[in-house]
């Protein structure tokens, strides 16, 4: 359900936002060799990305459109055929190659291991164990932070591939709450790890679509006899509050600008619109098709057979084994016994293992994974967008504009950085903050190449930021676009009458009560002004997008209108320059900075996590008192309903048979409260 909400009221500033699930990227590299390596570096940690091949993929420039009839006809034909317009500029693919070390390189690595700190040492023949579950952050995590970090998961796969002490990986996959983009990136790392020749064994207790999509990429996949199978399909849900408001006496006065802008629908309608149904159906089709193709590739089965299996509604784990979708049905201890036998470990001995947390502390230098002299800055922007830090903000949980602007300026002023990558994984938020960051990114792009790399989602405010970059790279299933606004104001006259409440307003100025007199509907002249202001906000957003993409306004209008696109569709329409993940963004940054692809570079993490005691205590304190403050904030927003916000709502792609643990009324309130954030 796509909702981009523009609420008019006194004290809140505009917000751009979008929530959803989608796809991501992969990265890694070979060690100690004179070929191209990327080294993520900060005062606490560093990351390696893969060696890049020199072949390029061709793309036609989506930044310049010919208005001639022939050009328009060609573009329409390409869109009908589902073919992305090729760019006039060649972009490197960013693919990785795994290369074995020579004798000297192996000797240097072994020598470095002798000098490693005791807590960084790993027993030879160890198995790296990782448990993936719940949310996975696109931000770096400090050693004091809980939860999983995509950069550190990626790094662990890279290190394990080159670490002579690691025999293989044992991957436990639990129910995931992250987007499809991050799932796609982890899957790519699994596939790339397999190039090292080491084994990777998967174990799955609850077999949903996301979990199986990851697990089937492993060499072998096991599940216990009591495992749950929920390979039933995907759903996308849209909820509507029009009937609820009608019963309680609240009248939303909604003006939608852009036929696909569905945020107002949630407030005013009782059912889904044709445009919203069309948009969500296309998004769902793209995700489902991507899943079928991925599973088909990994299992070697025909796409039609995979889809047929899904439509059978299989819940018995035995059927998965019969169909060859898992290798065997074993308990965890039986899998461990099998691994002990494979590695020659005696039955009465423990399997040597190293877990995700400890292995994250192993230094890349120890393994011969180091960067070059040229530096590329990585600026991570994840979470909702705010202009200033709020009382509930914790490090890495949101994009604080004033903090991010400082980092952008530091990169612009530092000549050591040859290029910069803005890594965006944001549902958007404050429109003013988005515009201020857009300006700083634009200034940065005037001094050095800037590449925007989209993760799960970069729509509304997230796309607003990306527009300022020289090049935009998105995953095929990144949710992006959503260029549009909806204006809404609540009239509470009937509610006040029901509860016996009265409110009198004294004002000066013809339009003084436009945003504050919720006890009555708009006067005709107020409704006209309300609509014009929303139209003006939309035109500013659309025109700036057209300018940033070097696209005529009428062409931008065709792809705007509040519509949410997948990265693949956005690319075919000129909203995105290239498809790929972070590794491709890095390759393009090197190309733009005139750095040879086979030359090592150091990637410097600008948005590194804080490990200061005040920040740690602040995070603990926020989690303890967060419930009280959150409730107070929600009450304030519900009673004041102020501000101009631009949002794309949460698009909830769910698996049938799972995820519906809450009652429908709780889900409804959850959706509505999320739209007010």
Secondary structure, 3 states (H helix, E strand, C coil): CCCCCEECCCCCCCEEECECCCCCCCCCCCCCCCCCCEEEECCCCEEEECEECCCEEEEECCCCCCCCHHHHHHHHHHHHHCCCCCEEEEEECCCEECCCCCHHHHHHHHHHHHCCCHHHCCCCCEEEEEEEEECEECCCCCCCCCCEEHHHHHHHHHHHHHCCCEEEEEEEEEEECCCHHHHHHHHHHHHHHHHHCCEEEEEECEECHHHHHHHCCCCEEEECCCCEECCCCEEEECCCCHHHHHHHCCEEEEEEECCCCCHHHHHHCCCCCHHHHHHHHHHHHHHHHHHHHHHHHHHCCCHHHHHHHHCCCCCCHHHHHHCCCCCEECCHHHHHHHHHHHHCCCCCCCCCEEEHHHHCCCCCHHHCCCCCCEEEEEEEEEEEEECCCCCCCCCCCEEEHHHHHHHHHHHHHCCCEEEEEEEEEEEEEEHHHHHHHHHHHHHHHCCCEEEEEEEEEEECHHHHHHCCCCEEEECCCCEEECCCEEEEEEECHHHHHHHCCCCCCCCCCCCCCCCCCCCCCCCHHHHHHHHHHHHHHHHHHHHHHHHHCCCCHHHHHHHCCCCEEEHHHHHHCCCCCEECCHHHHHHHHHHHCCCCCCCCEEEEECCCCCCCHHHHHHHHHHHHHHHHHHHHHHHHHHHHCCCCCCCCCECEEEECCCCCCCCHHHHHHHHHHHHHC
